[in-house]
Amino acid sequence: MPRGFKFRLATLLRLREMARDERRSHLAEAYRADELVQQRIAQVRRQLDLAARECRAAVGPGEVNLDRIVEAQRFEVTMRAQQRQLQQQHEAIGREIERRRENLLEANRQVRILEQLRDHQERRHREQQARREIKQLDEVAATRAGRRGEDEPWDA
């Protein structure tokens, strides 16, 4: 009795699936890092808005508090520098996300190729198995027909 189908490249397929899963997790990490940077950018924007409001309030009618204005301007300069740095990080992470996405697409493609090969080989194996079974059934039928012929001669 012929044995069942065994894909010879199953180990390679498992390795490629593991590599794909690892690349998927790396991409997820990059997305999380990007989300954190975007949250920090939003936080800096809010702080800049607050500093601008404080500056306007310090310059408003009444007594002018120069120390408060100078402190607000220093804070704004610091926040703008941080905002530029965060924007650069966001852009760098965006490039890294794109690189990791391409790596994941390639890993998916490699897995899909092996899965298609496995499916094709399995289909061929089933077809060959079916042909062998049909051949065996034909041989059994021919053997039985031959035995009947020995027992009962054919009348012409």
Secondary structure by P-SEA (a helix, b strand, c coil): ccccccccaaaaaaaaaaaaaaaaaaaaaaaaaaaaaaaaaaaaaaaaaaaaaaaaaaaccccccaaaaaaaaaaaaaaaaaaaaaaaaaaaaaaaaaaaaaaaaaaaaaaaaaaaaaaaaaaaaaaaaaaaaaaaaaaaaaaaaaaaaaaccccc
